[in-house]
Amino acid sequence: MTALKSPSSAAALPSRTLWLAALAGFAAAALLSIALSPREQNTVFDGWQWLSPRDLSQSDVRVVAIGDESLEVIGSWPWPRRVFATLTQRLAEGGASAIGYDIIFAEPDAVSPSRFSRLYPPDSPATEAWLSRLGSMDDEFADAISTAPVVLGRAGVSLGGANPADLNQWATITGKPPAALPRYPLVQRNLDTLEQRAPGFGLLNGKPDSDGRVRGVPLVQRTGEALVPGLALELARVALEQQTGTDPQITLTPGSVQIGDRTIPIDESGRMRLHFAEIPQDHVYSAIEILSEDFDLDQLRGKTVIVSLTAEGSPDIVATPLGSEMFGVLVQAQAADAIRRGGWLVRPVWSQAAEWISGALLAIILLLAARQTRGRMTWGVLAAALVVLPLASWLLFRFADTLFDPVRPLLLGSGAALAVFGALFSEARRERAVLRDAQNRTEGELDAARAIQLGMLPDRTALARLDPRIDIAAQLEAAKSVGGDFYDIIALDADRVMILIADVTGKGVPAALFMALSKALSRSVMLRSPGDLADTAAMLNTELMRDSGDALGLTMLLCLIDLATGRVEMVNAGHDNPLRITTSGEVIEEALEGGPPFCIMDYPWPAEHLTLLPGEALVLITDGVTEAQNRDEQLFGTQRTRDALIADQSSAAAMVATMCDAVRAFEQGTDPSDDLTVVAFRYLGANPA
């Protein structure tokens, strides 16, 4: 970095060159920012939500949960409709302003007397007549909802539903809808008996974002050609109708929904983005509480109530910015509260414009600082931006419910600055190249790098004393002065040993640098990972992608052996399969399902298992073994690999040495085409003699 501060280097480059470099860096950073969003933005905004969830202590929305406790008292699901009739009547008696059912009653009541008599005809005509006079429990439920401010749920579907044109009592929605409003050709509806008596209907659909998290609730969607409200919006309409005695109008614009005097911003798909919260425990009642005569119904006066199934095994569980598991009814409750009291998040055009403008200003300031050759000032400006921009984003979120992405301007400014530094560095490097003997300097540096690289590997002598229950040996030979292969053996505790072998997709210094980073991150992750090996692999991939980008890939085979049992857990990330040597000396390739190399993508690498018998061994290799070439460009191949392992199996060290010698003999003195790494370990049993 000294050369970047050199007055001669800065003066050697004309201002036009620096401005062009800054512009190129800004453009590259802009493309990267566009490619990273919205994932990067969601990460930032989810973090703000996690730090400061919304306060719902004053909410007028309540949830009635049909959980395990209620099922134990009343019986298994589905409940008789008479129970729902009673529940609805109780909620109405309590003065609830709106009652929403996050449930679809698509099938007739299974225990209605009339249906029961058809399934089990009574022997006595008198009994049959008595049962028929009892009527249907569905009718009882319909009577209850006809006199209460009930909103029934419906669902938009592609198959197996009703024609939306045949349905009634959707709320009237006028105005111009957003361009990307979801449309469903059919509707899963409730029983006709119930549909004819209900005051309102709300659509229950709501797709998560591409990463599986729910960040917003649809307020308006389409079924057929009709505009229809979501459950939360319809609850707000029914509640307002109860309060004012008039049906409030719902008016759409491409960016908002207006109901009564409330205007709610929505995105192009009709969603309101929520500022999430944890629902207070005293805002959630069990169904059995409401049905109890001891329950004080005055608690529900003027409240919006949503009823839903929350028993164990309920499918309506979603991931939100606050966690991976939240019942969907709690999201609907928050949406209903936000419509009534506010609590949505907005990302207006001005905040997006501010991100680009502040990024451009930061780039200009950093460029001017670099031109003055004051390195400390440049980094000071960047450090200040790293504080000010996230703080501004947080304050806008906390006090204005506005989403401002601080990463974009930081990325734009840093991209321009790095391009300028790159131009200065390139000039400084050219000047230094004139004054030195590049060949001698390079050879000296490579020799030092090789010594450092080999010094990072586990001591081969110490491996022999690792544990009396395992015989282990390893060897790495770089194709050039430095290479991209590495291995590590880590004793995690008294019984478990982590053995890994890896190959960077490249050779020479770049691969060696990435190898050093990868090895350090691998050991760090292995020692602190609390999960199983599959979770560990995913964590390692995340660390590598965050810290190294995607310039190089990394194949890796991880083996976790329990020396007390011989059980080996393995994860293969694009690496050669391990070779198992049985007690009879047979060499077997253990074909693992595996997955792609690290640093390519997020992927659920599976953990696979085998159990070594005492005396059995595993040999791990890189492709420098099988892809080694001789003068005729023939490959060493898998058969020669097996033959080398059969030749001498007396010890792990013998297997490693024999394999390496066989490869070098096959190459006939030609330059190695790739790094060569072999790790072998034999399980000697829990109590070796």
C-alpha positions in Angstrom: 0.0 0.0 0.0 3.0 2.3 0.3 3.1 2.8 -3.4 -0.5 4.0 -3.4 0.6 7.0 -1.2 3.7 7.8 -3.3 3.5 11.3 -4.8 5.4 10.2 -7.9 2.8 7.4 -8.6 -0.1 9.8 -8.2 1.5 12.5 -10.3 2.4 10.0 -13.0 -1.2 9.4 -13.9 -3.3 12.2 -15.5 -6.5 13.2 -13.9 -8.5 11.8 -16.9 -7.1 8.4 -16.3 -8.1 8.5 -12.6 -11.6 9.7 -13.5 -12.0 7.0 -16.1 -10.8 4.4 -13.6 -13.3 5.7 -11.0 -16.1 5.6 -13.5 -15.3 2.0 -14.5 -15.2 1.0 -10.9 -18.5 2.7 -10.2 -20.1 1.0 -13.1 -18.8 -2.5 -12.1 -20.0 -1.9 -8.5 -23.4 -0.7 -9.8 -23.8 -4.0 -11.8 -22.8 -6.0 -8.7 -25.2 -4.1 -6.5 -28.1 -4.8 -9.0 -27.1 -8.5 -9.1 -27.0 -8.8 -5.3 -30.3 -7.2 -4.6 -32.9 -8.0 -3.3 -31.1 -10.7 -1.3 -28.5 -8.2 0.1 -31.2 -5.6 0.9 -33.5 -8.2 2.6 -30.6 -9.2 4.8 -30.1 -5.6 5.9 -33.7 -4.9 6.4 -34.4 -8.2 8.2 -31.5 -7.3 10.5 -33.2 -4.0 11.4 -36.5 -5.9 12.1 -34.7 -8.3 14.3 -33.1 -5.5 16.3 -36.3 -3.5 16.6 -39.5 -5.4 16.2 -42.8 -3.5 16.3 -44.6 -2.9 19.5 -48.0 -4.6 19.5 -48.9 -4.1 23.2 -51.6 -1.7 22.2 -53.0 -3.7 19.4 -56.8 -4.3 19.0 -56.3 -7.6 17.2 -56.7 -10.9 19.0 -56.0 -14.5 18.0 -58.1 -17.5 19.0 -55.8 -20.5 18.6 -57.2 -24.0 18.2 -54.2 -25.7 19.7 -53.4 -29.0 21.4 -55.0 -27.9 24.7 -58.4 -27.2 23.0 -58.2 -30.4 21.0 -57.6 -32.5 24.1 -60.8 -31.1 25.7 -63.2 -30.9 22.7 -61.8 -33.7 20.6 -59.8 -34.3 17.4 -59.9 -32.1 14.3 -62.2 -31.3 12.5 -64.6 -30.1 15.2 -68.4 -30.3 14.9 -69.8 -27.2 13.4 -71.9 -26.7 16.5 -68.7 -25.9 18.3 -67.9 -23.2 15.8 -71.4 -21.9 16.1 -71.0 -21.6 19.8 -67.5 -20.0 19.4 -68.9 -17.5 16.9 -71.8 -16.6 19.2 -69.4 -16.1 22.2 -67.2 -13.8 20.2 -70.2 -11.8 18.9 -71.6 -11.6 22.5 -68.2 -10.2 23.6 -68.6 -7.3 21.1 -65.8 -8.3 18.6 -65.8 -5.8 15.7 -64.8 -8.4 13.2 -64.3 -12.2 13.4 -62.0 -13.8 10.8 -61.7 -17.5 10.2 -58.3 -18.5 8.9 -59.9 -21.8 8.0 -61.8 -23.0 5.0 -65.0 -25.1 5.7 -65.1 -26.9 2.4 -66.7 -30.2 3.6 -70.0 -30.8 5.3 -70.0 -31.5 9.0 -69.0 -35.1 9.5 -71.2 -35.5 12.6 -74.3 -33.6 11.7 -77.4 -35.7 12.6 -78.7 -35.8 9.1 -75.4 -37.0 7.7 -75.0 -39.5 10.5 -78.4 -41.0 9.8 -77.6 -41.5 6.2 -74.4 -43.3 7.1 -76.0 -45.3 9.8 -79.7 -45.6 9.2 -81.6 -46.2 12.4 -83.9 -49.2 12.8 -86.8 -47.3 14.3 -88.8 -44.9 12.1 -89.4 -42.8 15.2 -85.6 -42.4 15.8 -85.1 -41.6 12.1 -87.8 -38.9 12.3 -86.2 -37.5 15.5 -82.8 -37.3 13.9 -84.1 -35.6 10.8 -85.8 -32.9 12.9 -82.5 -32.1 14.6 -81.3 -30.4 11.4 -77.7 -29.8 10.3 -74.9 -28.4 12.4 -73.8 -26.6 9.3 -77.1 -24.7 9.4 -76.4 -23.8 13.1 -73.0 -22.4 12.1 -74.5 -20.5 9.2 -77.1 -19.0 11.6 -74.4 -17.9 13.9 -72.2 -16.2 11.3 -75.2 -14.5 9.7 -75.7 -12.4 12.8 -72.0 -11.8 13.5 -69.4 -9.7 11.7 -67.7 -12.8 10.3 -65.2 -13.0 7.5 -64.7 -16.5 6.0 -61.5 -17.5 4.4 -61.2 -18.5 0.8 -58.1 -19.6 -1.3 -57.2 -19.0 -4.9 -56.3 -22.2 -6.7 -55.5 -23.4 -10.1 -57.3 -26.7 -9.9 -60.3 -28.2 -8.1 -62.0 -24.9 -7.2 -65.1 -23.0 -8.0 -65.5 -20.4 -10.8 -65.0 -17.0 -9.3 -67.9 -15.6 -11.3 -70.3 -17.8 -9.5 -69.3 -16.5 -6.0 -70.9 -13.6 -4.2 -70.2 -11.1 -1.5 -66.7 -10.1 -2.3 -66.0 -6.6 -1.2 -66.3 -3.9 -3.9 -62.8 -2.7 -4.9 -62.4 0.1 -7.4 -59.5 2.0 -8.9 -56.4 1.0 -10.9 -54.6 -2.2 -9.6 -50.9 -2.8 -9.6 -49.4 -4.3 -12.8 -48.2 -7.6 -11.2 -51.2 -8.5 -9.1 -51.5 -12.3 -8.7 -54.4 -13.9 -10.4 -56.0 -17.3 -9.6 -58.4 -18.9 -12.1 -60.4 -20.8 -9.4 -61.4 -20.4 -5.8 -61.5 -23.0 -3.0 -64.7 -22.0 -1.2 -66.7 -22.9 1.9 -69.9 -24.8 2.0 -72.7 -23.1 0.1 -74.8 -23.0 3.3 -72.0 -20.9 5.0 -71.2 -18.8 2.0 -74.7 -17.6 1.6 -74.8 -16.2 5.1 -71.4 -14.8 5.7 -70.9 -10.9 5.7 -67.5 -11.1 4.1 -64.7 -13.2 2.6 -61.0 -12.8 2.6 -58.4 -14.5 0.4 -55.8 -16.5 2.5 -53.1 -16.8 -0.2 -49.7 -15.3 0.3 -46.5 -16.5 -1.3 -43.2 -16.0 0.5 -40.2 -14.3 -1.1 -37.7 -16.3 -3.2 -35.7 -17.2 -0.1 -38.7 -18.7 1.6 -39.4 -15.8 4.1 -42.6 -13.9 4.4 -42.1 -10.2 4.4 -45.4 -8.9 3.3 -49.1 -9.8 3.2 -51.2 -9.4 0.0 -54.0 -7.0 0.6 -55.6 -7.3 -2.9 -55.4 -10.1 -5.5 -57.4 -11.3 -8.5 -59.7 -14.4 -8.8 -60.7 -14.6 -12.4 -61.2 -11.0 -13.4 -62.4 -9.8 -10.0 -60.3 -7.8 -7.5 -60.7 -9.5 -4.1 -59.4 -8.5 -0.7 -57.0 -10.5 1.5 -58.2 -11.6 4.9 -56.6 -8.7 6.8 -58.1 -6.1 4.5 -61.6 -7.6 4.6 -61.4 -7.7 8.4 -60.6 -4.0 8.4 -63.6 -3.4 6.1 -66.0 -5.3 8.2 -64.7 -3.7 11.4 -65.2 -0.2 9.9 -68.6 -1.2 8.7 -69.5 -2.2 12.3 -68.2 1.1 13.7 -69.6 3.5 11.1 -72.8 1.7 9.9 -71.7 2.2 6.3 -69.8 0.0 3.9 -66.3 1.6 3.5 -65.0 1.9 0.0 -61.7 0.2 -1.0 -59.9 2.1 -3.7 -56.7 0.9 -5.5 -53.9 2.8 -7.1 -50.8 1.1 -8.5 -49.0 1.9 -5.3 -51.6 2.0 -2.5 -54.9 0.7 -1.1 -57.3 3.2 0.5 -59.9 2.1 2.9 -61.8 4.7 4.9 -59.4 7.4 5.8 -56.4 5.0 5.7 -54.0 4.8 2.7 -51.7 1.8 2.8 -48.7 1.5 0.5 -48.4 -1.7 -1.5 -45.9 -3.1 -4.0 -46.5 -4.2 -7.6 -47.9 -7.5 -6.4 -50.4 -5.9 -4.0 -48.5 -6.7 -0.9 -48.1 -4.6 2.2 -44.6 -5.0 3.6 -44.8 -5.6 7.3 -42.8 -4.3 10.2 -42.9 -7.6 12.1 -43.4 -8.1 15.8 -43.8 -10.8 18.4 -47.5 -11.1 19.3 -48.0 -10.6 23.0 -49.0 -13.7 24.8 -52.0 -12.0 26.4 -53.3 -11.3 22.9 -53.6 -15.0 22.1 -56.5 -17.0 23.6 -57.1 -20.7 23.3 -60.5 -21.7 21.8 -61.3 -23.6 25.0 -60.9 -20.3 26.9 -63.4 -18.5 24.8 -65.9 -21.4 25.1 -65.6 -21.4 28.9 -68.4 -19.6 30.8 -65.7 -18.2 33.1 -64.1 -16.2 30.3 -64.6 -12.4 30.5 -66.0 -11.6 27.1 -65.6 -7.9 27.7 -61.9 -8.4 26.8 -63.1 -8.8 23.2 -65.1 -5.6 22.9 -64.2 -3.6 19.8 -61.4 -6.1 18.9 -60.7 -7.8 15.6 -60.5 -11.6 16.3 -58.9 -14.2 14.0 -59.5 -17.9 14.6 -57.1 -20.5 13.3 -55.8 -24.0 13.8 -52.4 -24.0 15.6 -52.1 -27.5 16.9 -48.9 -29.5 16.5 -48.5 -30.5 12.9 -50.4 -27.5 11.5 -49.1 -26.8 8.0 -49.6 -23.0 8.3 -46.1 -22.2 9.6 -44.0 -19.6 7.8 -40.5 -18.1 8.1 -40.3 -14.3 8.8 -37.5 -11.8 9.4 -37.9 -12.6 13.1 -37.4 -16.4 12.8 -38.0 -19.5 10.9 -41.2 -20.6 12.5 -44.3 -18.4 13.0 -48.0 -19.5 12.6 -49.5 -17.8 9.5 -52.4 -16.5 11.6 -50.0 -14.4 13.6 -48.8 -12.8 10.4 -52.5 -12.1 9.4 -53.0 -10.6 12.9 -50.1 -8.3 12.4 -51.3 -7.3 9.0 -54.8 -6.5 10.4 -53.2 -4.4 13.1 -51.0 -2.5 10.7 -54.1 -1.6 8.6 -55.8 -0.2 11.6 -52.9 1.5 13.4 -50.0 1.7 10.9 -47.0 -0.5 11.0 -46.0 -1.2 7.4 -42.6 -0.5 5.8 -42.1 1.6 2.7 -39.3 1.9 0.2 -40.2 5.1 -1.7 -38.6 6.2 -4.9 -36.7 9.0 -3.1 -34.9 6.5 -0.9 -33.8 4.4 -3.9 -32.6 7.6 -5.6 -30.8 8.7 -2.4 -28.9 5.4 -2.4 -27.5 6.0 -5.9 -26.8 9.7 -5.3 -25.0 9.1 -2.0 -23.0 6.4 -3.7 -21.9 8.8 -6.4 -21.0 11.5 -3.9 -19.0 9.0 -1.9 -17.2 7.9 -5.0 -16.3 11.5 -5.9 -15.1 12.3 -2.4 -12.9 9.2 -2.3 -11.5 10.0 -5.7 -10.5 13.5 -4.6 -8.9 12.1 -1.5 -6.9 9.6 -3.5 -5.7 12.3 -5.9 -4.3 14.3 -3.0 -2.4 11.1 -2.1 -3.5 11.2 1.5 -4.1 7.5 2.2 -5.2 8.1 5.7 -7.8 10.7 4.6 -9.2 8.2 2.0 -9.6 5.4 4.5 -11.0 7.9 7.0 -13.7 9.0 4.6 -14.6 5.3 3.9 -14.6 4.5 7.6 -16.9 7.5 8.3 -19.3 6.3 5.5 -19.3 2.8 7.1 -20.7 4.4 10.2 -22.9 7.2 8.9 -24.8 5.3 6.1 -25.9 2.3 8.2 -26.8 4.6 11.0 -29.0 6.7 8.6 -30.6 3.5 7.4 -31.3 2.4 10.9 -32.8 5.8 11.9 -35.1 5.9 8.9 -36.3 2.3 9.7 -36.8 2.9 13.4 -38.5 6.3 13.2 -40.0 6.5 9.7 -40.6 2.9 8.7 -38.6 3.7 5.6 -36.2 1.2 3.9 -32.9 2.7 2.8 -30.1 0.3 1.7 -26.7 1.5 3.1 -24.8 -1.3 1.3 -25.5 0.1 -2.2 -23.8 3.5 -1.7 -20.9 1.9 0.2 -20.4 -0.6 -2.6 -20.6 2.1 -5.3 -18.1 4.4 -3.5 -15.8 1.5 -2.6 -15.9 0.2 -6.2 -14.8 3.6 -7.6 -12.1 4.0 -4.9 -10.7 0.5 -5.5 -10.5 1.1 -9.2 -8.5 4.3 -8.6 -6.3 2.5 -6.2 -5.9 -0.2 -8.8 -4.8 2.3 -11.3 -2.3 3.9 -8.9 -1.1 0.5 -7.8 -0.6 -0.6 -11.5 1.5 2.5 -12.2 3.5 2.0 -9.0 4.1 -1.6 -9.9 5.3 -0.7 -13.4 7.8 1.8 -11.9 9.2 -0.7 -9.5 9.5 -3.4 -12.2 12.0 -1.1 -14.1 14.3 -1.1 -11.0 14.5 -4.7 -10.0 15.4 -8.1 -11.2 11.9 -9.6 -11.4 13.0 -13.2 -11.9 15.2 -13.4 -8.8 12.7 -11.6 -6.7 9.9 -13.9 -7.8 11.9 -17.0 -7.1 12.8 -15.9 -3.7 9.2 -15.0 -2.9 7.9 -18.3 -4.2 10.4 -20.2 -2.1 9.3 -18.4 1.0 5.6 -18.9 0.1 6.2 -22.7 -0.3 7.9 -22.8 3.1 4.9 -21.0 4.7 2.4 -23.2 2.9 4.0 -26.4 4.0 4.4 -25.0 7.5 0.6 -24.6 7.7 0.1 -28.4 7.3 -0.2 -30.7 10.3 3.2 -32.0 11.4 3.6 -35.5 9.9 5.6 -36.7 13.0 2.8 -35.6 15.3 0.2 -37.5 13.3 1.9 -40.7 14.2 1.2 -39.9 17.9 -2.3 -38.5 17.4 -4.2 -41.4 19.0 -3.4 -45.1 19.5 -6.7 -46.0 17.9 -5.8 -44.6 14.5 -2.8 -45.0 12.2 -2.7 -41.9 10.0 -0.3 -40.3 7.5 -0.4 -37.7 4.8 1.7 -36.0 2.1 1.4 -33.0 -0.1 3.5 -32.2 -3.1 2.8 -29.0 -5.0 2.9 -29.0 -8.8 4.6 -25.6 -8.7 6.5 -23.8 -5.9 3.2 -23.3 -4.2 -0.1 -25.1 -4.8 -3.8 -25.1 -4.0 -4.1 -28.5 -2.3 -4.3 -28.8 1.5 -5.3 -31.2 4.2 -5.9 -31.0 7.9 -6.4 -33.3 10.8 -8.2 -31.8 13.8 -8.9 -33.6 17.1 -12.3 -32.2 18.1 -12.5 -34.0 21.4 -11.3 -37.2 23.1 -12.9 -39.5 20.5 -13.7 -37.5 17.4 -11.1 -36.6 14.7 -11.9 -34.4 11.7 -9.9 -35.3 8.6 -10.3 -33.2 5.5 -8.7 -32.9 2.1 -9.3 -30.1 -0.4 -8.2 -28.9 -3.8 -8.5 -25.3 -5.0 -9.5 -25.0 -8.7 -6.3 -23.6 -9.8 -2.5 -23.7 -9.4 0.3 -21.4 -8.4 0.2 -18.4 -6.2 -3.6 -17.5 -6.6 -4.5 -21.0 -5.6 -2.0 -21.0 -2.7 -3.5 -17.7 -1.4 -7.0 -19.1 -1.6 -5.7 -22.3 0.0 -4.3 -20.5 3.0 -7.6 -18.6 3.5 -9.7 -21.8 3.0 -7.6 -23.8 5.4 -7.8 -21.1 8.1 -11.5 -20.8 7.7 -12.0 -24.6 7.6 -10.2 -25.1 10.9 -12.1 -22.2 12.5 -15.5 -23.5 11.4 -14.7 -27.1 12.4 -13.7 -26.1 15.9 -16.7 -23.9 16.5 -19.5 -25.5 14.6 -22.2 -26.8 17.0 -24.2 -28.7 14.3 -23.8 -31.9 12.4 -21.4 -32.3 9.5 -23.9 -31.2 6.9 -24.6 -28.0 8.9 -20.8 -27.5 9.2 -20.3 -27.9 5.5 -23.0 -25.3 4.8 -21.5 -22.9 7.4 -18.0 -23.3 5.8 -19.4 -22.6 2.3 -21.1 -19.5 3.6 -17.8 -18.3 5.3 -15.8 -19.0 2.1 -18.3 -17.2 -0.2 -18.5 -14.2 2.1 -14.7 -13.8 2.6 -13.4 -14.9 -0.8 -16.0 -14.2 -3.5 -16.4 -16.6 -6.4 -13.1 -16.2 -8.2 -12.0 -19.7 -7.3 -13.8 -22.9 -6.4 -12.9 -25.5 -3.8 -13.5 -29.2 -3.7 -13.4 -30.8 -0.3 -14.0 -34.1 1.4 -14.7 -34.0 5.1 -14.5 -37.1 7.2 -15.4 -37.1 10.9 -14.4 -40.4 12.6 -15.5 -41.5 16.0 -12.6 -43.5 17.4 -14.8 -45.1 20.0 -17.0 -46.8 17.4 -15.3 -46.5 14.0 -18.3 -44.6 12.6 -17.2 -42.2 9.8 -19.5 -39.3 8.8 -18.6 -37.7 5.4 -19.5 -34.8 3.3 -18.3 -34.6 -0.3 -18.2 -31.2 -2.0 -17.2 -32.0 -5.6 -14.1 -34.1 -4.5 -12.8 -37.5 -5.4 -14.6 -40.3 -3.5 -12.6 -42.0 -0.7 -11.1 -45.4 -1.2 -11.9 -48.0 1.5 -9.4 -50.8 2.2 -11.0 -53.8 3.8 -9.4 -56.2 6.3 -8.9 -58.6 3.4 -6.9 -55.9 1.4 -9.7 -55.2 -1.1 -9.9 -51.6 -2.4 -13.4 -50.3 -2.7 -14.5 -46.8 -3.9 -17.1 -45.4 -1.5 -19.5 -43.6 -3.9 -20.9 -40.6 -2.2 -23.9 -38.5 -3.3 -22.1 -35.3 -2.5 -22.7 -32.0 -4.2 -20.9 -29.2 -6.1 -17.6 -27.6 -4.9 -17.7 -24.9 -2.3 -17.8 -21.2 -3.3 -20.1 -22.0 -6.3 -23.6 -21.8 -4.7 -25.6 -22.4 -1.6 -26.3 -26.1 -1.5 -27.6 -28.7 1.1 -24.6 -31.0 1.1 -25.7 -34.3 2.6 -23.8 -36.1 5.4 -23.2 -39.7 4.6 -22.0 -42.5 6.9 -20.1 -45.7 7.0 -18.5 -47.7 9.9 -14.9 -48.9 9.7 -14.1 -52.3 11.2 -10.9 -52.5 13.1 -8.1 -52.9 10.6 -10.0 -51.2 7.7 -8.6 -48.0 6.2 -9.7 -45.0 4.1 -7.5 -43.3 1.6 -8.3 -39.7 0.5 -6.7 -38.3 -2.6 -6.9 -35.2 -4.8 -7.2 -35.4 -8.6 -3.4 -34.9 -8.8 -3.2 -38.7 -8.4 -5.7 -39.9 -11.0 -5.0 -37.1 -13.5 -1.2 -37.3 -13.3 0.2 -37.5 -16.9 3.3 -39.2 -18.4 5.2 -38.1 -21.5 2.5 -39.7 -23.7 -0.2 -37.7 -22.0 -1.7 -40.8 -20.5 -3.5 -40.5 -17.2 -2.5 -42.4 -14.1 -6.2 -43.3 -13.7 -8.2 -45.2 -11.1 -6.9 -48.7 -11.8 -3.2 -47.7 -11.2 -4.4 -45.9 -8.1 -6.0 -49.2 -6.8 -2.9 -51.1 -7.8 -0.7 -48.7 -5.8 -2.8 -49.2 -2.7 -2.7 -53.0 -3.1 1.1 -53.0 -3.3 1.8 -52.1 0.3 -0.9 -51.9 3.0 1.4 -52.4 6.0 0.8 -48.9 7.4 -0.8 -45.6 6.6 2.7 -44.1 6.0 3.5 -47.0 3.6 0.3 -46.5 1.7 0.9 -42.8 1.3 4.6 -43.2 0.3 3.8 -46.1 -2.2 1.0 -44.0 -3.8 3.2 -40.9 -4.2 6.2 -42.9 -5.6 3.9 -44.7 -8.1 2.6 -41.4 -9.4 6.1 -39.9 -9.8 7.4 -43.0 -11.5 4.5 -42.9 -13.9 5.2 -39.2 -14.8 8.6 -40.2 -16.1 10.2 -37.0 -14.9 7.7 -34.6 -16.6 6.5 -31.6 -14.8 3.5 -32.5 -12.6 0.2 -31.4 -14.1 -1.4 -30.8 -10.7 -0.7 -30.8 -6.9 -0.5 -34.2 -5.4 -2.1 -34.9 -2.0 -2.7 -38.3 -0.2 -4.1 -38.8 3.2 -4.5 -42.4 4.6 -5.9 -43.5 8.0 -6.5 -47.0 9.4 -8.9 -47.6 12.2 -7.3 -49.8 14.8 -10.3 -50.4 17.0 -11.6 -48.8 20.2 -9.2 -50.9 22.3 -6.2 -51.7 20.1 -3.7 -54.3 21.4 
